[in-house]
């Protein structure tokens, strides 16, 4: 059982986002992980970045890493333009990233629910704009064998969807192939502490495709701490994961020593899995 659970622990190149992609992949492998989510906002797999060197990346992956998912970019390149233009540019940017995701063998792409608004525009107009954008991204992803997972967010980057309920309302019946990526730290940011964290996880139900696991020290903050270093109620989290067979992506901030931080996160999360009898 331990080996099965270990295989579900996933690193992310975001932890080493200040390094070139090939080096960031090396950090994930050196931390004892064999599966990775690749970051694509501003660096690594972002089509706007010149840091993607396919030959170097293939060599890094040949060292025993498999790409599970890619985190799509979320800042449109056309800030200051009308909301419809920013949304179109975001969809195009994500679509270009999908092609790189396929090259690396990914099966899932994770998207922030980015809401673009014109000045004074009601937020509901932006939500409808987001729904159409997600439909387009999911439609572009499906023929490539990629499935879209929408992540619960905080408002530090602008208007967004915060809760599982809000995301499911947007996905509805119009994007049946899409699911959810539940980010634990973002849930805490939004006030889902203690038993409420479990309720938020439970609300995702069978739509839950992936999780980003990291801790936070308070509501309204997003420090991406190592699990166990904050206030996350991990017992509530694990108790709510009924039937969940997806990955646990260790999205911890690497700070000055990404390898040490990610290795510690891996060890700590394995202990949490054991202490909470998850999968037993």
N, C-alpha and C positions, 0 to 999 in steps of 0.2 A: 504493500500500500504506500510506503514511503517513497518508493521510486516513482510510482504513478503520480503522486502529489508533487514531487520535485519537478517532474516533467511539465507541470502546469504553471510553474513559476517562470515568469518572462521578464527579461530586462528591457530597458528602453534606451536608445541613444540620446534621449533628452538629458539623462543623468550626466552625460559627458558631452553636452551640446557645444562646449567651447573647443572641442577637439575636432579634427577632420573625421569624416564618417568612418573611414577604415579603422582609425585609432579608437573611435568610440565603440565600434563593434568588437574590437580587441578587448576593451575593458569589460564588456558584457560577458564575453567568453571566459576571461580570466577570473571573473567573479563566480564561476562554476555554473553558469546558465547556458543552455543550449538553444534557447528560443528568444527572439528579440522583436520589439516594435521599433520601427525606424521613424524618427522625427522629420517633419518636412515643413516646419514654419521658420523661414529665415535662413536655415542652414540645412545641411545633410541632403535630404532628398527634394528640397524646395527647388522647383524649376527656375526660380529667380537667382539661385545661388550657383556659383561656378565650382562648388566644392565636391560635386558628385563625380568621382572617377571610377567608372564601371569596372575596369580591370582590377584596381586596388580593392574595391568592395568585394568582387568575386573571390579574390584570394583570401580576404578576411573571413568570408562566409565558409570557404572551404576548410577552415580550421575547426569546424564542428558547430556552426550556427545555422539555424533556420529562421527565416523571416516569417513571422506569424501575421503581423499587421503593420500598417503605415498610418501615422497620424497626419492627416491632411492639414495644409496651411489654413490660417483663418484670418489673416490681415490682408484685405484686398490691396492691390497696388495702386488704386485710384482714389485714395482718400481725398475728400473735398468735392468730389463729383456727385451728381444725383444718386439717390439710393438704388434706383434700377440699374444704373451703370456699375456701381460698386458690386451689386449682387451678381450681375452678369460676369464681371471680371473675376469674382470669387469662384463662381461655377467653372469658368474656363481654367483658372489656376488649379482647382481641384482635379479637373478632367486631365490636365497635363500630368499631374502627379499620379493619377491612376495608372498611366502607362509605365511609369517608373516602378510603381508597386508591383505590377505584373512581371516586370523584368526580374524582380528580386524574389518572386514566388509567393508573395503575400496572398492571404485569403480574405482578410478583413481590412477595411479602412475606417478610421475613426474621425468623426467630424464634430467640431464645436457648432452649436446652433447659433450661428451669427445672424443677428437681426440688424439690417441696415435701414436707417430712417432718414427722411428729409427733415429739415428744421420745422418743428411744430407739428409734425405728423403723429397721429395716434399710434401707439405701439402695436395695436392689433393689425394695422396695415403692414407693418414690418413682419409680423408673425406670418401673415398670409404670403408675403414675399419669400420668407424663409421656407415655408412649406413647398412652394413651387421650386425653389432652388434645390431643396433636398430631393424632391422627386427627380429632378434632372440629373443630379449627381448619382443617385441610386440607379437610374435608368442607364447611365453611362457605365456604371460599375458592373452591372449584372452580366452583360455579354463577355466581360473580361474574367468572369468567375470570381468577382469580388463582392463582398457583402458589406453594406454600410451600417456602422454602429454610431449612434448619436450620443454624445457625452453630456451629462448634467454639468452646468457651468456656474461660475460666479460672475459678478458684474464688473470685474476689474478691467476688462477689455471692451466694455460697452454693453448695450442692450443684448439680452440673451434669454434662454430658457433655463430656469434654475432647478426644477424638480422633475422627477420621473413622470409625474402626472401630466405636467405641461408638455413634455416631449411626446408622450404617448398620444396626447390629444392632437398634436401636429401630425404625427405619423399616421394615426387613424387607419383607415382602410385604403388610403391612397398610396402608401409605400409599404406594402405587405412584406417585402423582402428585407426591410431594414429592422434594426433592433437597437438595443441600448448598450452603452458603456457606462457603468456606474463608477464614478470617481469618489472615493471615500473622503478625501480631503475637501473636495468641493461641496460635498453634502454637509460636512461640518461647518464650512464657511457659511452655508445658507441656514444654519441653525439646527441641523438634524444631528443632535447629540443624544447620548444615552440610548434608551429604547427607541427613540424616534429614528435613529440611524437604521435599526432593524426594520422599522416600518417602511422606510424609503426603499430599502433593498427588496423587501417583500413585494412592494408595489410593482416592481419591474417584472416579476413573475417569469414566464417563459420567454419574454422579450429580451432577457438579459444575455448578451453575447460575450461581454468582456467586462473586466474590472480594472481600474487603476487604484492600486493600494499604496497609500502613504498616510501619514498622520498629520494632525494640526494641533496647535496648542491653544487655540481659541476660535470662537465664532468670528467671522469677518477677516480671517487671515488665511493665507495659502502658502505656508512655508515648505511644503513637501518634505516633512520629517520622516525619519525611519519609523516604521510601524512599532508602536510601543512607547515612543518618545512624546506622545501627545495625549489627547483626551478621547480618542476614538474608542467607542465601546465595541471591542472586537468580538465579545461574546454575542452581543446583539447582531452584529454583522454576520457572523458565521451561522447563527441560528436561523437567520432569514434566508439563507442560500439553499433552500429546499430543491434538490434535484439539479443544482447548478453543476455543469461539467466543463465550464469554460476556463480561461486562463486568469491568473492573478499577475497583473503587470506591475512590477515594482517601480513606480514612478517617483523615485526619491531624488532630491537635489544632491548633486555630487559634490558641491562645494569645491574645496581645494584638492580633494583626493577622491575622485569618483570611484575608483576601484575599491578603496576601503569602505566607502559609504554603501556601495551596492552589495559588497560581500557581507557586510553587517546586516543590511536589510534582508538579504536572502536567509541568513542564519536565523534572524529574529522572526521572520515570517514563518519559517518552518516550525519554530517553537510554538508560535501562536496556533498554527494548524493542529499541532499535536495536543497542546493544552486544551483546545476547544473541541477535540475529538472530531474534527472535520474529516469526512470521508471514511469514518470507521463504522 
